[in-house]
Amino acid sequence: MWLLSAVTVLALLKVLAHLDVVDVGGISALSWWWVVGGFALSAAWFSYADRSGLSTRKAMERLDQRKQERIQKQRELLGSRRKR
């Protein structure tokens, strides 16, 4: 996700540089292909992550971890610390 936002900021700076509003570190000298390539790279990554199930698997792992933490917390509140 950070790559997408970094590329978006770069694209915005590129547009502003071409409008002569701001010139940050020579961004106006960059080719548009760098910006388009960044968007293509981030789109390819998110497409891969969705198709491979990586996003879903990570979300399910987080949900399972939170579930186990809630169960453990409730056991501690009840005074029963043994695991089943």
Backbone bond lengths (Angstrom), bond angles and torsions (degrees), N, CA, C in turn:
res aa  C-N    CA-C-N  psi(-1)  N-CA   C-N-CA  omega(-1)  CA-C   N-CA-C  phi
1 M - - - 1.438 - - 1.520 111.06 -
2 W 1.330 116.60 -34.16 1.460 119.70 -179.29 1.512 110.95 -65.53
3 L 1.341 117.66 -31.48 1.452 120.57 179.33 1.521 110.27 -66.00
4 L 1.321 116.59 -41.15 1.456 120.82 179.07 1.515 110.99 -61.92
5 S 1.324 117.80 -43.45 1.457 119.64 -179.91 1.527 111.32 -71.50
6 A 1.333 118.12 -33.26 1.461 120.29 177.47 1.523 110.33 -66.18
7 V 1.311 116.44 -41.02 1.458 120.16 179.32 1.525 110.48 -68.40
8 T 1.321 116.93 -36.62 1.460 120.39 177.69 1.522 110.76 -63.47
9 V 1.325 116.98 -43.36 1.467 120.72 177.70 1.521 109.88 -63.24
10 L 1.324 117.44 -42.10 1.459 121.09 178.60 1.530 110.70 -61.70
11 A 1.332 116.73 -42.56 1.464 120.21 178.88 1.528 110.77 -64.08
12 L 1.322 117.18 -41.80 1.458 120.97 178.51 1.524 111.00 -63.41
13 L 1.327 117.01 -43.80 1.466 120.35 177.61 1.518 110.99 -63.04
14 K 1.332 116.16 -37.63 1.467 120.74 179.07 1.524 110.31 -63.50
15 V 1.331 116.40 -44.19 1.469 120.52 178.52 1.528 110.16 -63.58
16 L 1.328 117.07 -45.69 1.461 120.45 179.82 1.528 111.37 -64.23
17 A 1.322 117.06 -36.51 1.460 120.45 178.95 1.522 110.73 -66.11
18 H 1.329 116.79 -38.40 1.462 119.17 178.76 1.525 111.55 -72.82
19 L 1.297 117.17 -21.58 1.456 120.58 175.03 1.528 110.71 -86.97
20 D 1.332 117.33 3.55 1.466 124.44 -179.09 1.524 112.62 59.56
21 V 1.333 116.26 29.16 1.457 120.30 176.82 1.522 109.39 -84.20
22 V 1.333 116.48 -42.01 1.457 121.01 -177.22 1.528 108.46 -146.83
23 D 1.327 115.75 145.77 1.458 119.95 174.52 1.525 107.42 -130.54
24 V 1.322 115.67 98.11 1.452 121.83 -175.99 1.516 109.02 -104.03
25 G 1.297 116.24 111.98 1.457 121.05 173.55 1.525 114.77 56.40
26 G 1.291 118.65 30.35 1.458 121.05 177.09 1.515 114.17 73.35
27 I 1.312 117.53 28.93 1.461 120.87 -179.11 1.523 110.60 -65.13
28 S 1.320 116.61 -29.61 1.462 118.46 -179.97 1.525 111.54 -66.51
29 A 1.336 117.30 -17.99 1.464 120.36 179.10 1.527 112.09 -84.97
30 L 1.333 117.85 -11.55 1.460 120.66 178.99 1.518 111.06 -68.71
31 S 1.302 114.76 147.44 1.456 119.97 175.37 1.530 109.32 -76.55
32 W 1.331 116.53 150.03 1.457 120.96 177.48 1.519 111.00 -64.89
33 W 1.310 117.43 -22.35 1.465 120.43 -178.72 1.523 111.81 -64.60
34 W 1.322 117.85 -28.63 1.465 120.49 176.23 1.521 110.50 -65.38
35 V 1.312 115.66 -40.76 1.463 120.46 -179.95 1.520 110.19 -69.70
36 V 1.327 116.90 -48.81 1.458 121.58 179.95 1.529 110.34 -63.22
37 G 1.332 116.33 -39.36 1.467 120.63 178.11 1.517 111.91 -62.99
38 G 1.325 117.23 -37.56 1.462 120.92 177.43 1.514 111.73 -64.60
39 F 1.331 116.27 -42.84 1.458 119.79 176.65 1.526 111.09 -64.01
40 A 1.331 116.86 -41.67 1.469 120.52 179.44 1.526 110.64 -64.30
41 L 1.321 116.86 -40.74 1.460 120.93 179.22 1.527 111.42 -63.99
42 S 1.322 116.79 -44.58 1.458 118.84 179.81 1.532 111.36 -68.13
43 A 1.327 117.57 -37.18 1.464 120.28 176.99 1.525 110.76 -64.42
44 A 1.333 116.95 -40.58 1.468 120.63 178.73 1.527 110.64 -64.52
45 W 1.328 117.81 -41.58 1.462 121.10 -179.97 1.529 111.30 -63.34
46 F 1.335 116.77 -47.88 1.464 119.31 -178.26 1.520 111.17 -67.77
47 S 1.321 117.13 -32.99 1.455 120.48 176.15 1.535 109.89 -64.81
48 Y 1.316 116.87 -44.74 1.462 121.18 177.65 1.531 110.94 -62.69
49 A 1.325 116.31 -45.17 1.465 120.30 -177.65 1.525 110.87 -62.43
50 D 1.316 117.28 -38.23 1.462 120.14 179.36 1.525 112.12 -72.49
51 R 1.317 117.19 -42.61 1.473 120.38 -178.18 1.523 112.66 -69.91
52 S 1.325 116.86 -35.34 1.460 119.90 -177.64 1.524 112.06 -79.55
53 G 1.316 117.48 -11.27 1.450 120.90 -178.65 1.516 112.76 85.14
54 L 1.316 117.66 6.79 1.465 121.91 -178.76 1.528 110.68 -60.16
55 S 1.312 117.22 -44.74 1.471 120.95 -179.44 1.524 110.92 -63.54
56 T 1.323 116.23 -45.78 1.463 120.76 -178.74 1.518 111.24 -66.68
57 R 1.323 116.35 -41.36 1.454 120.52 -178.78 1.526 110.73 -63.64
58 K 1.329 116.91 -43.80 1.469 120.43 179.18 1.533 110.60 -64.27
59 A 1.322 116.67 -39.86 1.470 119.89 179.03 1.522 110.43 -64.70
60 M 1.325 117.28 -42.08 1.461 120.64 179.19 1.530 111.13 -65.47
61 E 1.330 117.50 -37.95 1.467 120.41 177.75 1.525 110.33 -62.79
62 R 1.341 116.74 -41.88 1.471 119.74 178.61 1.524 110.88 -64.14
63 L 1.326 116.94 -41.50 1.466 120.08 178.65 1.525 111.63 -64.09
64 D 1.332 117.16 -42.46 1.465 120.31 178.43 1.520 111.42 -64.04
65 Q 1.333 116.59 -39.38 1.460 120.09 179.36 1.530 110.43 -65.15
66 R 1.325 117.36 -43.96 1.467 120.00 178.28 1.518 111.19 -64.17
67 K 1.329 117.22 -36.65 1.463 121.43 178.46 1.524 110.07 -63.66
68 Q 1.337 117.20 -45.89 1.459 120.56 179.39 1.531 111.28 -64.24
69 E 1.328 117.19 -36.87 1.463 119.88 177.68 1.530 111.13 -65.36
70 R 1.333 117.17 -40.17 1.465 120.06 177.59 1.524 110.96 -64.70
71 I 1.328 116.67 -42.22 1.459 120.54 179.30 1.528 110.06 -62.16
72 Q 1.331 116.13 -45.47 1.462 120.53 -179.66 1.534 110.79 -62.80
73 K 1.315 116.40 -40.95 1.463 120.10 179.75 1.529 110.81 -63.92
74 Q 1.312 117.18 -42.10 1.467 120.97 179.22 1.528 110.88 -66.02
75 R 1.330 117.11 -37.81 1.470 119.77 177.58 1.513 110.75 -64.05
76 E 1.337 116.38 -41.39 1.460 119.70 179.18 1.526 110.75 -65.34
77 L 1.328 116.61 -37.97 1.466 119.77 178.57 1.521 111.22 -66.57
78 L 1.323 116.80 -32.23 1.456 120.71 179.14 1.531 112.65 -82.22
79 G 1.337 116.24 -12.09 1.449 120.68 179.83 1.515 113.18 87.59
80 S 1.283 117.13 7.49 1.464 121.30 179.31 1.518 108.65 -107.61
81 R 1.327 117.14 105.06 1.456 120.53 -175.17 1.523 113.14 -101.00
82 R 1.300 118.22 2.23 1.458 118.90 -179.38 1.520 110.68 -75.11
83 K 1.327 116.31 146.38 1.452 121.76 179.52 1.510 109.95 -94.17
84 R 1.297 116.08 146.55 1.462 120.53 178.37 1.485 110.56 -101.60
